Every structure is written in C-alpha cells, then in structure tokens.
C-alpha cells in the first residue's frame, strides 16, 4: 500500500506515521507535506497513491482547497483537531474522518474500512473506481439540487436563489457568487462541493476556478490550443476559459445535452 501524509504539525505527522507502520508494516509512506500549494504541486505529477491522510488545517489554508486545484482520484482519510468540518469532508472523496490525537484502534478501523471498499473493484484502476463510487453516492438525485444560498451581510442574512446567479468562482482562497446584478458574495462552499450540489442542466464547471450559469452566457469564442473563452452577463472582467478536456462536454451542454 502506498500512502501519502499531508500534515503541518511535526509531532502529529510522526505519530501518524508510527501508527500506520505498526498497523501496516509493508506500507510505503510518503511525506509529510505541510501546505496546500506543495500538495497540489506534488499531486499534479504523483497520483498513484492508494490512500491519502489529509490534515484539514494546513500552514497556508484549509486542505479542502486542494480539491479545487487538482483532480484527486485517491481515497482520503481526513485528520483534524476540529469536528465541525466532518460534513464538508464527506462532500469530497473522503472515506473517513479522524479526530486528533489519532487513536490507534480508530485508525486501524479506518484502514480496514478502506480495504473493504477497495476489495469490490478489480486491479485495473481501483482508486479511480473507488473515487467514482464515493462521488456517485454523494451526487444529489434529480429534483433535490441546491436552489438558494443564505448570504451573511453584517448582522443579517439574505437569501440568494440560483436563478439570480451568473457564476461561482474561486479567487485568493475564497469562493464567490457573482449575481446577474453584478454583486459579489463570499460563500463557505468549495468549487468541488458546488459542482456536486448544483443542477447540471443549469450550471457547468468549465475549469478548476469557474462554474457558469447557462442563462448568464453571452458569447463563446474559439481560443488557442482548442480551448474556448466565455463572455457572461454581467461582464465581471474575469477571464473565463473552458479547459481543453471539457470543451466537447461544454458544447454539448450548451446545446441542451447532458453527458
């Protein structure tokens, strides 16, 4: 088993490594990595892990943002000192959530849980298959997609319906709603989280940064390297480019077809 450790506390990382070695003496352990940026950079060229142990609060931000910057196909077990992130953790491809200090018996149970899930798949690419199973379990059924967001404004809250939204985008470690009236609101969701909760007939994730509403799209231009550039209303003066891997699906979606 090949395991990656992402943890910014040296003592916690050393303890976790020691416990894993006791439970899985044949495991090959890599890391620890201690930042979001280092993890994203590492996973861009190293994706053949069987399992990732991921701390939530890293030196340069919360690890949920890793999923906005790279496609993580490896099952994840989160480790954290805080229990308030449990729901958000299971909105990405997490199979378990361990509170620090990590308990040996609970760690063993988490690894056994991973093995039980993995045994259902063949050896062609079990990590991808496991990730897709976890993802499919969490995709909302038709008719139960998110229809509104509750936005905090000072000491009050204001509802914003999805029909008012032109796009969602990530910038400077925050995620924003841009409304059709050109108003911006910060929301606590990640782009990965939103891509699972929004109606795919109405919204499309064009790249790691942007999710667009079909109703807001004004014009689409051919762009270099077979990509597409999108103009939306209102004009947020943001460069919105459809990644090359998504151009065919985007064109089909714009034509009213879902893939």
Protein Blocks (a to p, Z undefined) as FASTA:
>chain_A
ZZddddfbfklmmmmmmmmmmmmmmbccedjdfbfklmmmmmmmockbfbdcddfbdfkb
cfklmmmmpccfbdcddddfbfklmmmmmmmccfbdcdddddfklmmmmmmmmmmmmmmp
cfklmmlmmmmmmmmmmpccehiacfbdcddehjaccdddfklpmbdcdeehiacdddfk
opacddfbdfklmmmmpcfklpccfbfkbccdfklpmbdcddehhiacddddddehiacd
ddfklmmmmmmmmnopaZZ
